[in-house]
Every structure is written in C-alpha cells, then in structure tokens.
Amino acid sequence: MLRRDTYLPFGQPDFGDLEIQAVSQVLRTGWVGMGAETLAFERELAAACGAGAVVAVNSCTSALFLSLLVLGIKPGDEVVVPSLTWISTANVARHLGATVVFADVSPETLCMTPASVRAVLGPRTRAVIVVHYGGYAVDVAAIRRAVPAHIAVVEDAAHAWGARDATGRPVGGSGNLTCFSFYANKNLSTGEGGAIALADGPEADRLRSLRQHGLPQDAWKRFTDPRRLEALPVTELGYKMNYTDLQASLGRVQLRRQPEFADRRLAIARTYVEALASLRWPIAMQDGILAPGHARHLFVIQLPVAGLGQSRHDVLKAMRDRNVGASLHYPPIHLMPLYAGSRPGALPNTDRLAQRILTLPISATMTPDDARFVSDALADVLASGGRRQAAGE
C-alpha cells in the first residue's frame, strides 16, 4: 500500500523566522493586548482588500455575529445561508434568535447563486450571508441585484482572503460587511482571529465599540492617554471579541508574504489538475480553481461515487490510512440534528454533493511532490475499489 511516513494535514500555516521575530518584538514592548500593532494591521488589511475600514476581532464567527447584530437582525427575522458551509455561518443567526433558511448551491462553483437565493426569499428575510466557498469569489453584485434593497448582503469570506471577482476587485472591497478568518489553516493565519471589512463610517466605530464591551474607546487609547482619569461611559451591551497585538504581529508578516503563498498554492493546484485529468475516473473540480482570482484555500473534488465500488467515506478512510489528510468541507448543516426543525427548501445539489465531495490537502507548506503523492495515493485508493468491485466483494 502506498503510504507516507508522516501525516500530511489538509492545511497548515507557514510560520518562519520573520513571524518569530515579529512576535518577539511585541513581547519586548510589554504590550501584548490590542494596541498599535492591531491598528496598523487593520489599516494594512483595508488597503490590501480595498475596504474603507477593517475591524479586527477574535474570530470570523464573531465577525459574522457582530455584522448581523449591527444590521439589526432579531428574533422573527430570517437569514438565508448555504447549507454547504461551516456551521458558524448559520449559528450566528440562531444566536440572535433569527430563523435560518438554507439555499442551494451550484454544483460547479459550490456557492449560492442569484437564482438559488431568490428561490428561498420570504417576507421575513432580512439578510443573506454569501459564502465564498473554498476561495471562489462569488459575484456578490449579481446577488445584490437579485434581492430587494431592504435585505442586507453579508459576505462570509473565511476562505477568501486574496480572492478577486471577475472584475478584479478584491473580496472585501464591495462595501458589504465582509468577514475574514485568520484561523490556523487559513491562507493568512494568525492562529486565531478574524476581521470585518466595510465602508468606513459610524458602522465601523460601532463595531470597534461592540468588540470591547461597548466601550467608546479601546484599552490602548485608555491606558496611553495621560489625561484619562475617569471611567468611560458604556451605553450599549458589548462583547469580549477584541484582537491582540501578538496576533497582529503575525498577521502583518503573513500579509506581506501573501504573493509567495499564492504562488505555492497555485503550483499545488496545477499539479492536482494535471494528475487528476490523467485518471480513468472522471473527477470534477470547483470552477475557476486555476483562475487568477481564486484564493485556493481548499482543493475540493467530486468523486463519481456510483462507479467506484466504494463510498466517499471508504475513500476518505483509505486516504487517511495512507497518512494523507483528506477531509470533508462540509457535512451539510441542514442534515445536522441542531437544524432538524429548519426550513431547508429544495437542496438537490447540496444533497448530491454531500455524498461526493472530498478535500485534498493544499497549503503553502506543501510542495508539488507532496501533491503528486496525494494524487498517486488517490489513484491507488480508487483502483483498489475497482478491484474489489470486479471481484464481487
């Protein structure tokens, strides 16, 4: 059996000496909470994605939650999301008492479409969360045109730092509340963390306050202002969702290294596309995976399960047995017990994809040789299923 000596995770960060030096410098300042480094990181993020402002928070989940909160989402409202996404996309609406309504996705892009969104709109719909799945930049302008003006469009760009739409505009520059993740396996990683990109103005100031218990001024400004003698008034119930300078120091280096990371991911994706095209099994891939605007956070394939002689679960287990960290992104949310009472609508594409999708490892730490091994291992696994089928097992 073809097997690696060491486990290859589906995604991992690339931290080197530059990141270590940056963290060390922050530690030496004695200020590791949210301060000047965070503010600099926010400015650099805004410049990179073409946003008027960026507000850093402790996770993309918090970013999505605060985005819905400032939009006024409340019990009785409906929020449209895809079912093919990480569960936090739906959970944030539930935390605010809203009803989650699931929309179907395109089998080619694995993302919602204007038509699939329109199909589930109702009189109580107040927001649509568009997920840039895998790093594919959805045409949010088309979705914006497809829904009435009173319905907000929020972008879940957890997979999509660095992605660009067909016009070349970076994800984050639309003016919508756009939420990024800097989790450990993301293209730009700070271990944990997230951010909200938006048009500058009162909304950005309110988000900055909400991330820090509703205070009108953050800790850095409070403790570095010698004239500040008394406590600041709090007028709104906020949360503890702030970022830290330790994370920001990592992020600023990771931001500068994005072109390098993007080139490596493209090399991995090209290797996969070439290798998978040579297999005798038809393996579908996400549209645009080699296009300039795709962030390539995930490399997701669709298996022709009916002709393999084994299930997708069997393929996943066999890949793991070969020390290849293949994964699933994601078990659809509408099939989870927590959402058993939801109104999913008709999700034929999502239901079909649920049995076919498989994520192959991709990260800036991988090499084309790693990708060739993964492809060879997949070919070995698929062939073994064919042999069992031929033997009548």
C-alpha positions in Angstrom: 0.0 0.0 0.0 1.3 3.5 -1.0 1.7 5.3 2.3 3.6 8.4 3.6 5.9 8.1 6.6 4.5 11.3 8.1 1.0 12.6 8.2 0.2 15.4 5.6 -2.6 17.7 7.0 -5.1 19.2 4.7 -3.9 22.7 5.6 -1.4 24.2 7.9 0.2 27.6 8.4 3.7 28.6 7.1 5.4 30.4 10.0 9.1 31.2 9.8 11.8 33.4 11.2 10.1 36.6 10.2 6.9 35.7 12.2 9.0 34.7 15.2 10.9 38.0 15.1 7.7 40.0 14.8 6.2 38.2 17.9 9.4 38.7 19.8 9.4 42.4 19.2 5.8 42.7 20.5 6.7 40.7 23.6 9.6 43.0 24.3 7.3 46.1 24.3 5.4 44.8 27.2 2.1 45.4 25.5 0.6 42.2 24.0 -3.1 43.2 24.0 -4.9 45.2 21.4 -2.8 48.2 20.6 -0.7 49.9 17.9 0.2 46.7 16.1 -3.5 45.8 15.8 -4.4 49.2 14.4 -1.5 49.0 11.9 -2.7 45.6 10.8 -6.3 46.8 10.3 -5.0 49.7 8.1 -2.9 47.3 6.0 -5.7 44.9 5.6 -8.1 47.7 4.5 -5.5 48.9 1.9 -5.0 45.3 0.6 -8.6 44.5 0.1 -9.9 47.9 -0.9 -12.1 48.4 2.1 -12.8 51.8 3.7 -12.1 50.2 7.1 -11.3 46.9 8.8 -12.2 46.0 12.3 -10.2 43.0 13.8 -11.9 40.6 16.1 -11.2 37.3 17.8 -12.7 35.0 15.1 -14.6 35.0 11.9 -17.6 33.7 13.9 -17.5 36.9 16.0 -17.2 38.9 12.8 -20.3 37.3 11.4 -22.2 37.7 14.6 -21.3 41.4 15.0 -22.2 42.0 11.4 -25.7 40.7 11.8 -26.0 42.5 15.1 -25.3 45.9 13.7 -27.7 45.2 10.9 -30.4 44.8 13.5 -31.1 41.1 13.0 -33.5 39.9 15.7 -36.0 37.1 16.6 -38.6 36.6 13.9 -36.2 37.6 11.1 -35.0 35.1 8.5 -31.4 34.8 7.3 -30.5 33.0 4.1 -27.3 30.9 4.1 -26.0 28.0 2.1 -26.1 24.6 3.9 -22.7 23.7 2.4 -20.6 25.7 4.8 -19.0 25.7 8.3 -21.8 25.6 10.9 -20.9 29.1 12.3 -22.4 30.7 9.2 -25.8 29.5 10.4 -25.2 29.6 14.1 -24.6 33.3 14.3 -28.1 33.9 13.1 -29.5 31.4 15.6 -27.6 33.2 18.4 -29.6 36.4 17.6 -32.9 34.5 17.6 -33.3 34.6 13.8 -34.6 31.7 11.7 -32.0 30.1 9.3 -33.2 29.4 5.7 -31.0 27.3 3.6 -30.3 28.0 -0.1 -28.9 25.5 -2.6 -25.5 25.9 -4.3 -24.2 25.5 -7.8 -22.7 22.0 -8.5 -19.9 23.8 -10.4 -18.9 26.6 -8.0 -20.3 25.1 -4.8 -21.6 28.5 -3.9 -25.1 30.1 -3.8 -26.4 31.7 -7.0 -28.8 34.6 -7.5 -31.5 32.1 -8.5 -31.0 29.8 -5.5 -31.2 32.8 -3.2 -34.3 34.2 -4.8 -36.0 30.8 -4.5 -36.0 31.0 -0.7 -36.7 34.6 -0.1 -39.8 35.4 2.0 -41.5 38.3 3.7 -39.3 38.0 6.8 -36.0 37.7 5.0 -33.6 40.4 6.4 -30.2 39.2 5.4 -28.3 36.9 3.0 -24.9 35.5 4.0 -22.9 34.8 0.9 -20.1 32.2 1.4 -17.0 32.4 -0.9 -16.6 28.7 -0.6 -13.1 27.3 -1.0 -11.7 30.7 -2.1 -14.0 31.1 -5.1 -15.1 34.8 -5.4 -18.9 34.9 -5.7 -20.4 37.6 -7.9 -22.0 39.4 -5.0 -23.1 42.2 -7.2 -25.4 39.8 -9.0 -26.8 38.5 -5.7 -27.3 42.1 -4.6 -29.3 42.8 -7.7 -31.3 39.6 -7.1 -32.7 40.6 -3.7 -34.8 43.6 -2.6 -32.9 46.6 -1.3 -34.1 46.2 2.3 -32.3 42.8 2.6 -28.7 43.0 3.7 -25.9 41.1 2.0 -23.1 39.9 4.3 -20.1 38.1 2.9 -18.5 35.1 4.7 -15.0 35.3 3.3 -13.4 32.9 5.8 -11.9 31.1 2.8 -11.3 34.0 0.6 -8.5 36.3 1.7 -6.8 37.3 -1.5 -9.6 36.3 -3.8 -10.8 38.6 -6.6 -14.0 38.7 -8.5 -14.3 38.6 -12.3 -13.8 42.4 -12.5 -10.6 42.1 -10.5 -12.0 43.6 -7.3 -10.7 42.0 -4.1 -13.1 40.2 -1.9 -13.7 42.8 0.9 -13.9 45.8 -1.3 -17.6 45.6 -2.1 -18.8 47.8 0.7 -20.8 44.9 2.2 -19.9 43.7 5.7 -17.3 41.1 4.7 -15.9 38.7 7.3 -12.5 37.1 7.2 -10.9 34.3 9.2 -7.2 34.1 10.3 -7.6 30.6 11.8 -4.6 28.2 11.8 -5.2 26.7 8.4 -6.2 29.8 6.5 -4.2 31.4 3.7 -3.4 34.3 6.1 -3.0 32.8 9.5 -2.6 34.3 13.0 -3.5 31.1 14.8 -7.0 32.5 15.6 -8.8 35.7 14.7 -11.0 37.4 12.2 -11.9 40.8 10.7 -14.8 42.7 9.3 -14.1 44.8 6.1 -16.6 47.5 5.4 -17.1 51.0 4.1 -15.8 53.4 6.8 -18.2 55.4 8.9 -20.5 55.0 12.0 -20.8 51.3 11.5 -17.0 50.8 11.9 -17.0 52.8 15.1 -19.9 50.8 16.5 -18.1 47.5 15.6 -15.0 48.8 17.4 -17.1 49.5 20.5 -19.0 46.2 20.4 -15.8 44.1 20.2 -14.7 45.7 23.6 -17.8 45.5 25.9 -19.4 48.6 24.3 -16.7 50.9 25.5 -16.3 54.1 23.3 -12.5 53.8 23.4 -10.3 50.7 23.3 -7.7 49.7 26.0 -4.7 51.0 24.1 -6.2 54.6 23.9 -7.4 54.4 27.5 -4.1 53.4 29.0 -1.9 55.6 26.8 -3.9 58.8 27.3 -2.5 60.5 30.4 -5.5 62.8 30.6 -7.9 59.9 31.0 -8.8 59.9 34.7 -12.3 58.6 35.0 -14.1 55.6 33.6 -15.7 55.9 30.2 -19.5 55.6 29.9 -21.0 52.4 28.4 -24.2 52.9 26.6 -24.6 49.6 24.8 -24.2 46.0 25.8 -21.0 44.8 24.1 -18.8 41.7 23.9 -15.3 40.5 24.6 -14.2 39.9 21.0 -11.1 42.0 20.6 -7.9 41.1 18.8 -4.3 41.2 20.2 -1.0 42.7 19.1 0.6 39.3 19.3 -1.8 38.0 16.6 -1.4 41.2 14.6 2.4 40.9 14.5 1.9 37.5 12.9 -0.7 38.9 10.5 1.4 41.8 9.3 4.2 39.4 8.2 1.7 36.9 6.8 0.1 39.7 4.8 3.5 40.7 3.2 4.1 37.0 2.3 0.7 36.5 0.5 2.2 36.7 -3.0 4.7 33.9 -2.1 1.9 31.8 -0.5 -0.4 32.3 -3.5 2.3 31.1 -5.9 2.8 27.9 -3.9 -0.9 27.2 -3.7 -1.2 27.7 -7.5 1.6 25.3 -8.1 -0.1 22.7 -5.9 -3.4 23.2 -7.7 -1.8 22.9 -11.1 -0.2 19.6 -10.1 -3.5 18.2 -8.9 -5.4 19.3 -12.0 -2.8 17.7 -14.3 -2.6 14.5 -12.3 -6.4 14.1 -11.8 -7.0 14.6 -15.5 -4.9 11.5 -16.3 -7.1 9.2 -14.1 -9.6 6.9 -15.8 -12.3 8.1 -13.3 -14.0 11.5 -14.1 -13.1 13.7 -11.2 -14.8 17.1 -11.1 -13.2 20.2 -9.5 -14.5 23.6 -8.5 -14.9 26.0 -11.3 -12.1 28.5 -11.7 -9.7 26.6 -9.4 -6.7 27.8 -11.6 -8.2 31.3 -12.3 -6.2 34.3 -11.1 -9.0 35.4 -8.7 -9.4 32.1 -6.9 -7.8 32.1 -3.4 -7.4 28.3 -3.5 -7.9 27.9 0.3 -9.5 24.4 -0.4 -9.0 22.0 -3.2 -12.3 20.1 -3.4 -13.0 17.3 -5.8 -16.2 15.4 -6.6 -16.0 11.7 -6.8 -18.1 9.6 -9.3 -19.3 7.5 -6.4 -21.6 5.3 -8.4 -18.8 3.9 -10.5 -16.1 3.5 -7.8 -17.3 0.3 -6.0 -16.9 2.2 -2.7 -18.4 5.1 -0.8 -16.9 8.5 -0.3 -16.4 7.5 3.3 -14.4 4.5 2.2 -12.2 6.7 0.0 -11.7 9.2 2.9 -10.7 6.4 5.3 -8.3 4.8 2.8 -6.6 8.2 2.2 -6.2 8.7 6.0 -4.8 5.2 6.2 -2.1 6.3 3.8 -1.2 9.3 6.0 -2.9 11.8 3.7 -5.1 14.3 5.5 -8.0 14.3 3.1 -11.1 15.9 4.7 -14.7 16.9 4.2 -15.9 20.5 3.7 -18.6 20.2 4.8 -21.3 17.9 6.1 -24.3 20.0 5.1 -25.8 21.9 8.0 -29.4 21.2 7.2 -28.7 17.5 7.9 -27.5 18.1 11.4 -29.7 17.4 14.4 -29.4 21.0 15.6 -31.2 22.2 12.4 -33.7 19.4 12.1 -36.5 21.9 12.5 -35.2 24.4 9.9 -36.8 25.1 6.6 -34.2 23.9 4.1 -36.2 24.3 0.9 -35.2 22.2 -2.0 -31.4 21.5 -1.9 -30.9 18.8 -4.6 -27.4 20.0 -5.5 -26.3 20.2 -1.8 -27.7 16.7 -1.1 -25.8 15.2 -4.0 -22.6 17.0 -3.2 -22.8 15.7 0.4 -22.0 12.2 -0.9 -19.4 13.1 -3.4 -17.1 16.0 -2.2 -13.6 15.3 -0.8 -11.0 17.9 0.1 -7.4 17.2 -0.8 -4.5 18.8 1.1 -3.3 22.2 0.0 -1.2 24.7 1.8 1.8 27.0 1.3 3.9 24.4 3.2 3.4 21.7 0.6 5.4 21.0 -2.5 4.4 19.8 -5.9 6.0 16.4 -5.0 3.5 16.3 -2.0 0.7 16.9 -4.4 1.9 14.2 -6.7 2.0 11.7 -3.8 -1.6 12.7 -2.9 -2.7 12.2 -6.5 -0.9 8.8 -6.7 -2.5 7.7 -3.4 -5.9 8.7 -4.6 -5.4 6.7 -7.8 -4.3 3.7 -5.7 -7.4 4.0 -3.5 -9.8 4.3 -6.4 -8.1 1.3 -8.2 -8.4 -0.8 -5.1 -12.2 -0.1 -5.0 -12.4 -1.1 -8.7 -10.6 -4.3 -8.0 -12.9 -5.2 -5.1 -15.9 -4.4 -7.3 -14.6 -6.7 -10.1 -14.0 -9.4 -7.6 -17.6 -9.1 -6.4 -16.7 -8.2 -2.9 
